[in-house]
Amino acid sequence: MPGQALSRLLDRLPFGRNVIDGVPVAPPQHLPHREPTRVFQGFDPLPPADGPRQLGTGDTLLVHHPQPRPTRDHLLRVMTYNILLGGTHRQLLERYFIELETSGRMPDVIALQEASQPTAMELARDYGFHVAYHGRDIGGPVVNGKAILSRHPILEAAHYTYAFPEEARAAAIARQGFVGELDEDRGALFTLLQVFGQTVALYCVHHTLGDSGINAGQLWQLQAVLHSRDGVPSIALGDFNANINVKHHYSLLPNPLRKHEPTETVKDYESRYGDVHPSVGDWGVGNIADVRVRRALHALEHELPDPLHRARERRVRLPDGTLLSPEEAREMLVAGKVPKGSPQWLRLQDVADLSTLNALPDGTGVPPATGKRFDTFFASRQLEPLLLEVDHSTEASDHLPSFADFQLRDTRH
């Protein structure tokens, strides 16, 4: 088989070799560290978050709500949302949660990233959720806040901080040329939920953006945590800071035949979106162009398949509240009735790819399409995905909320 064809084939497989073009892609030797957990009955005895960003001291806080609100129905309804630096646009965030509750759309489980301790606790208290929270801005490197709010009982909670040896941190800073986010530690916030009599494990993540090798290593470390709960239906969700849509380098189909197919290769992305600068600062195709990230992603999907291709329904909620599916957006693009490059055309591109990132406006004041889905879910086969939705109806963050509804198959017999 010719060398390029073999490379394309191996890039499509979850496993197959440990080095590609001299780049190691095997799991790292370092393993995550489990942080201490403190349990509280109610919100009154909680310690204040005194740090400059009100993230906490690095202990995981598990708070049982004294009067949790009931779940909506028999489905496991989940949302993930990076709320931007503790909820920078606080009024918009509060308005969005009010709208979710009053419209009956509030999910029963919510994973938040970049959450401060006060924001996470206030949302949990006010809307009847138990909550697990972890963050640190006192006593060590910053760990940006993550929270899991649940109206299902939380049986257990812990934070697994990814290993990041100081020599690796120093080398990454030298490669990047500045510190940026590399002074932060990252990890996975774990909760074990009781969902209609069955246990379900959730892993809320917020991974590194700027260094692709570190991002790949974090995907491998997440899998090490997952393996400690083999057999338990699990969902890994959150801000992966890698464009989950892009699974391969390029397709065996010529580019013209893929004009409005899903954007799932590096070459697709480069031909459709170019050097876009989303508001979260990841130029062009970003770290997913690195084969190490794609290989670690393939391995994760081997354990927890991406519901994107299994969900019965996929849709985007537009700013006016109407719903549009990726297939409908692609049909409109193919029809050619929307002028190419117009604001409407750009928005259709993002709907077609279920993008979850906003973009900075270009020189004409129009935000380009980003084509990036950083915020997503990976779920065990015991969890049947019925719906995936990206919500464009709020501007409370530089990320967009993503929803998933799962049917839990009974595994007790």
C-alpha distance (Angstrom), angle and dihedral (degrees) to the residues before:
residue distance angle dihedral
M1 . . .
P2 3.85 . .
G3 3.81 114.2 .
Q4 3.80 96.4 -114.0
A5 3.80 93.2 49.0
L6 3.81 90.5 49.6
S7 3.80 90.4 49.8
R8 3.81 90.9 51.4
L9 3.78 91.4 48.9
L10 3.81 94.2 49.1
D11 3.80 90.4 47.4
R12 3.81 88.4 59.7
L13 3.80 94.5 53.1
P14 3.82 124.0 86.7
F15 3.79 90.1 -136.4
G16 3.80 136.0 9.9
R17 3.78 113.1 117.0
N18 3.79 139.5 14.5
V19 3.82 101.2 -138.6
I20 3.81 129.4 43.7
D21 3.81 119.2 -174.4
G22 3.79 88.1 -16.9
V23 3.83 93.1 -54.3
P24 3.82 116.1 123.5
V25 3.79 113.9 -128.4
A26 3.81 101.0 172.5
P27 3.83 122.5 114.3
P28 3.82 114.0 -81.7
Q29 3.78 123.8 -110.6
H30 3.82 94.0 -126.3
L31 3.81 118.6 91.1
P32 3.83 131.7 -156.7
H33 3.80 121.6 -96.9
R34 3.82 121.6 -128.6
E35 3.82 112.4 -131.5
P36 3.84 124.7 -146.6
T37 3.81 118.6 -87.2
R38 3.82 126.3 -144.9
V39 3.81 119.5 -161.8
F40 3.82 124.6 -149.3
Q41 3.79 133.0 -174.1
G42 3.79 102.5 -142.5
F43 3.79 130.9 -13.8
D44 3.82 102.0 -87.6
P45 3.83 98.4 82.5
L46 3.82 94.6 49.3
P47 3.82 115.9 126.4
P48 3.82 114.0 -117.5
A49 3.79 119.1 -107.0
D50 3.80 100.9 -120.3
G51 3.81 100.5 172.5
P52 3.81 123.8 109.3
R53 3.82 91.9 -99.6
Q54 3.83 95.8 31.5
L55 3.80 91.5 -122.2
G56 3.80 99.7 134.0
T57 3.79 138.1 -121.6
G58 3.81 100.8 -69.5
D59 3.80 98.6 -90.4
T60 3.79 115.5 123.3
L61 3.80 111.3 -119.7
L62 3.81 119.6 -148.9
V63 3.80 113.3 -171.8
H64 3.79 122.8 -174.0
H65 3.80 110.3 -151.1
P66 3.82 110.9 -130.9
Q67 3.82 91.7 -141.0
P68 3.81 110.8 23.1
R69 3.78 116.3 -173.1
P70 3.81 117.7 -115.2
T71 3.79 121.5 -97.0
R72 3.79 117.6 -104.3
D73 3.80 100.8 -117.5
H74 3.82 143.9 -46.5
L75 3.83 95.0 -53.1
L76 3.80 127.0 91.0
R77 3.81 101.8 -120.5
V78 3.81 114.2 -167.6
M79 3.81 136.6 178.3
T80 3.81 131.8 -170.5
Y81 3.80 121.3 -162.6
N82 3.80 135.0 168.9
I83 3.81 99.6 -150.0
L84 3.86 97.5 -166.8
L85 3.80 120.2 -108.7
G86 3.77 98.8 -18.3
G87 3.81 94.4 -41.5
T88 3.80 103.1 -46.2
H89 3.81 92.6 -179.7
R90 3.78 91.7 50.6
Q91 3.81 98.7 166.5
L92 3.79 92.2 51.0
L93 3.81 90.5 46.9
E94 3.81 92.4 50.8
R95 3.79 90.9 46.7
Y96 3.80 90.2 51.6
F97 3.80 93.7 52.2
I98 3.82 90.7 47.5
E99 3.81 88.9 52.8
L100 3.81 92.1 49.2
E101 3.80 91.7 51.6
T102 3.80 98.4 42.6
S103 3.82 93.3 45.9
G104 3.81 93.1 49.5
R105 3.81 92.0 -116.7
M106 3.82 97.6 113.3
P107 3.82 107.6 127.5
D108 3.80 120.1 -133.3
V109 3.81 93.2 -127.5
I110 3.81 125.5 39.4
A111 3.80 127.2 -175.5
L112 3.80 114.7 -161.6
Q113 3.78 129.4 -168.1
E114 3.83 126.7 -165.0
A115 3.80 87.7 23.7
S116 3.79 122.5 154.9
Q117 3.80 117.6 -140.2
P118 3.84 94.0 -111.8
T119 3.82 93.1 49.2
A120 3.81 93.9 48.6
M121 3.82 93.2 46.0
E122 3.81 94.8 46.0
L123 3.80 92.9 50.6
A124 3.81 91.2 47.1
R125 3.81 93.6 46.9
D126 3.81 95.9 44.5
Y127 3.81 96.7 46.3
G128 3.80 100.3 38.3
F129 3.81 103.3 -105.2
H130 3.77 132.7 144.0
V131 3.81 106.9 -132.4
A132 3.78 142.3 -155.5
Y133 3.80 115.9 -164.3
H134 3.78 136.4 -179.2
G135 3.78 130.9 178.6
R136 3.78 139.5 131.4
D137 3.76 135.4 -155.6
I138 3.82 96.0 144.4
G139 3.80 126.5 64.5
G140 3.80 101.7 14.7
P141 3.81 145.3 3.2
V142 3.79 114.1 -25.2
V143 3.79 117.1 -90.0
N144 3.78 107.6 -167.9
G145 3.79 110.7 -128.9
K146 3.81 121.6 -90.8
A147 3.79 126.0 -177.6
I148 3.79 138.6 -176.3
L149 3.80 114.8 -158.0
S150 3.80 116.0 -167.6
R151 3.78 137.8 176.9
H152 3.79 86.3 -165.2
P153 3.83 112.3 81.2
I154 3.81 115.1 -88.3
L155 3.81 107.9 -136.7
E156 3.80 97.6 -179.3
A157 3.80 139.5 1.1
A158 3.79 135.8 -171.8
H159 3.78 140.5 154.6
Y160 3.80 119.9 -129.4
T161 3.80 109.3 -156.8
Y162 3.78 112.1 -154.2
A163 3.79 117.3 -120.0
F164 3.81 111.5 -106.0
P165 3.81 109.7 170.6
E166 3.79 113.8 -150.9
E167 3.81 92.5 -119.3
A168 3.81 89.2 55.3
R169 3.82 90.4 47.9
A170 3.80 91.6 50.4
A171 3.80 91.7 48.4
A172 3.82 91.5 49.6
I173 3.81 91.6 50.1
A174 3.81 89.7 49.6
R175 3.83 90.9 51.0
Q176 3.79 92.2 48.4
G177 3.78 94.9 42.8
F178 3.83 94.2 -135.2
V179 3.79 137.5 47.9
G180 3.80 100.8 -115.7
E181 3.81 110.5 146.0
L182 3.81 93.4 -16.4
D183 3.79 92.8 94.5
E184 3.83 87.1 68.1
D185 3.79 128.1 88.8
R186 3.79 118.3 -137.5
G187 3.78 133.9 -157.6
A188 3.80 150.5 142.4
L189 3.81 124.8 -82.0
F190 3.81 107.5 -144.5
T191 3.79 127.7 -159.0
L192 3.78 130.3 174.0
L193 3.80 109.7 -147.0
Q194 3.78 131.0 -165.1
V195 3.80 103.8 -135.3
F196 3.79 115.0 -176.9
G197 3.79 91.5 -33.6
Q198 3.80 96.1 -43.5
T199 3.80 130.4 95.3
V200 3.80 120.5 -118.1
A201 3.81 124.6 -177.3
L202 3.81 120.9 -142.9
Y203 3.80 125.9 -165.4
C204 3.81 115.1 -167.0
V205 3.82 111.5 -163.1
H206 3.80 139.2 -174.8
H207 3.80 109.4 -174.2
T208 3.80 134.0 -165.9
L209 3.80 116.6 -86.1
G210 3.78 109.7 -170.3
D211 3.81 103.5 52.7
S212 3.80 115.4 53.9
G213 3.81 95.0 -163.8
I214 3.81 91.1 55.2
N215 3.80 91.1 46.3
A216 3.82 90.0 52.8
G217 3.80 91.0 48.5
Q218 3.80 90.3 52.2
L219 3.81 90.6 53.6
W220 3.81 88.6 53.9
Q221 3.81 92.1 47.3
L222 3.81 89.7 50.3
Q223 3.78 88.1 56.6
A224 3.80 90.6 52.0
V225 3.82 87.8 57.0
L226 3.80 91.3 46.7
H227 3.79 91.7 53.3
S228 3.79 90.3 59.9
R229 3.83 87.3 68.3
D230 3.80 100.4 42.1
G231 3.79 112.2 168.7
V232 3.82 96.2 23.8
P233 3.83 113.2 113.1
S234 3.80 103.5 -109.8
I235 3.79 142.5 -171.8
A236 3.80 123.3 -162.0
L237 3.79 108.2 -164.3
G238 3.77 142.1 157.5
D239 3.78 139.9 69.8
F240 3.80 107.5 -20.0
N241 3.83 92.2 176.0
A242 3.80 89.9 -140.3
N243 3.80 126.8 94.5
I244 3.79 98.9 -103.2
N245 3.82 91.2 -169.4
V246 3.79 92.6 69.5
K247 3.79 107.5 78.5
H248 3.83 102.7 157.6
H249 3.80 141.0 26.8
Y250 3.76 98.5 -116.8
S251 3.78 139.4 -19.0
L252 3.78 129.5 -111.5
L253 3.82 85.9 -127.4
P254 3.82 116.4 86.6
N255 3.80 113.8 -105.2
P256 3.84 96.3 -113.0
L257 3.80 89.8 60.1
R258 3.81 89.2 54.4
K259 3.81 95.2 52.2
H260 3.81 95.0 129.1
E261 3.78 101.9 9.1
P262 3.84 117.1 120.2
T263 3.80 112.5 -69.4
E264 3.80 100.2 -111.8
T265 3.80 105.9 141.0
V266 3.80 135.1 61.0
K267 3.80 89.3 -117.9
D268 3.82 91.2 51.2
Y269 3.78 90.4 53.1
E270 3.80 95.2 46.5
S271 3.81 92.7 49.2
R272 3.84 95.0 46.9
Y273 3.79 105.0 34.3
G274 3.80 107.5 18.7
D275 3.81 118.3 -171.6
V276 3.81 98.5 -14.4
H277 3.82 117.8 171.3
P278 3.82 109.9 -148.4
S279 3.77 118.3 -159.8
V280 3.82 90.6 -102.4
G281 3.80 90.2 64.0
D282 3.82 105.8 -113.3
W283 3.80 107.9 139.4
G284 3.79 121.3 -144.1
V285 3.78 118.9 -30.4
G286 3.81 88.8 -17.2
N287 3.79 129.6 -163.4
I288 3.82 94.5 -20.9
A289 3.83 86.6 77.9
D290 3.82 86.2 72.6
V291 3.80 109.7 92.0
R292 3.82 90.4 -143.8
V293 3.81 90.6 65.8
R294 3.79 93.2 46.7
R295 3.80 92.0 47.9
A296 3.81 92.4 51.0
L297 3.80 88.9 46.0
H298 3.82 91.2 52.0
A299 3.79 89.7 52.1
L300 3.81 91.9 49.9
E301 3.81 90.4 50.6
H302 3.79 89.2 52.1
E303 3.83 86.8 62.6
L304 3.82 99.2 33.7
P305 3.81 113.3 19.9
D306 3.80 118.1 -139.6
P307 3.84 106.3 -106.0
L308 3.82 90.0 -147.1
H309 3.80 92.4 92.6
R310 3.83 95.6 35.1
A311 3.79 101.9 48.1
R312 3.80 116.9 110.1
E313 3.81 91.2 -142.2
R314 3.80 132.3 26.1
R315 3.78 122.2 -177.2
V316 3.79 148.2 152.3
R317 3.80 122.8 -132.7
L318 3.80 106.2 -139.5
P319 3.84 124.6 -145.2
D320 3.82 91.0 -96.8
G321 3.82 91.3 53.2
T322 3.80 96.8 -106.6
L323 3.80 119.9 130.4
L324 3.80 127.6 -125.5
S325 3.79 128.0 179.3
P326 3.83 124.3 -140.5
E327 3.81 88.4 -116.7
E328 3.81 91.7 54.5
A329 3.81 90.7 48.5
R330 3.81 91.0 51.4
E331 3.81 90.9 49.6
M332 3.81 89.7 53.5
L333 3.81 90.6 49.2
V334 3.81 91.7 48.8
A335 3.83 92.0 48.3
G336 3.81 88.8 62.4
K337 3.81 94.4 -143.9
V338 3.80 92.4 122.5
P339 3.83 112.1 72.8
K340 3.80 110.2 -111.2
G341 3.79 112.0 -109.8
S342 3.80 94.1 17.8
P343 3.82 118.9 130.4
Q344 3.83 90.0 -105.8
W345 3.82 91.2 50.4
L346 3.81 90.8 50.5
R347 3.80 91.4 50.8
L348 3.82 90.5 49.4
Q349 3.80 89.3 53.7
D350 3.80 90.2 56.6
V351 3.81 92.3 46.1
A352 3.80 90.3 50.4
D353 3.82 90.0 56.1
L354 3.84 98.1 36.4
S355 3.80 89.0 -122.8
T356 3.81 117.2 -169.1
L357 3.82 101.6 -169.2
N358 3.77 129.6 86.6
A359 3.81 119.7 -141.6
L360 3.78 134.4 -137.9
P361 3.83 112.4 -107.7
D362 3.79 116.4 -98.4
G363 3.80 125.8 -129.5
T364 3.80 91.3 -71.3
G365 3.80 93.1 51.0
V366 3.81 94.6 -107.0
P367 3.83 117.7 126.0
P368 3.82 109.2 -128.1
A369 3.77 121.9 -133.7
T370 3.80 111.1 -92.2
G371 3.81 101.1 -160.4
K372 3.82 89.3 -154.9
R373 3.78 129.9 130.8
F374 3.82 105.9 -172.1
D375 3.81 95.2 150.8
T376 3.77 113.9 68.6
F377 3.80 151.6 123.1
F378 3.80 134.1 -107.8
A379 3.80 113.7 -166.8
S380 3.79 140.0 -174.8
R381 3.77 118.9 -106.3
Q382 3.83 88.9 -111.3
L383 3.82 86.5 69.9
E384 3.79 112.4 72.4
P385 3.82 111.0 -154.3
L386 3.78 112.1 -136.3
L387 3.81 100.7 170.3
L388 3.80 140.3 16.6
E389 3.80 117.6 -172.7
V390 3.81 134.1 176.0
D391 3.80 112.9 -159.4
H392 3.82 117.0 -142.0
S393 3.80 93.0 171.1
T394 3.83 95.7 95.3
E395 3.81 133.8 58.8
A396 3.80 96.2 -169.3
S397 3.82 92.6 119.2
D398 3.79 144.5 15.3
H399 3.83 85.6 -107.8
L400 3.80 126.4 62.5
P401 3.81 123.8 -128.7
S402 3.81 115.4 -106.2
F403 3.81 124.9 -156.6
A404 3.80 133.5 -163.0
D405 3.80 131.0 -176.5
F406 3.81 116.9 -156.4
Q407 3.78 133.4 -170.0
L408 3.80 108.4 -144.2
R409 3.77 111.9 -140.0
D410 3.79 112.3 -140.6
T411 3.82 107.2 -106.8
R412 3.81 97.2 171.3
H413 3.82 95.0 94.9
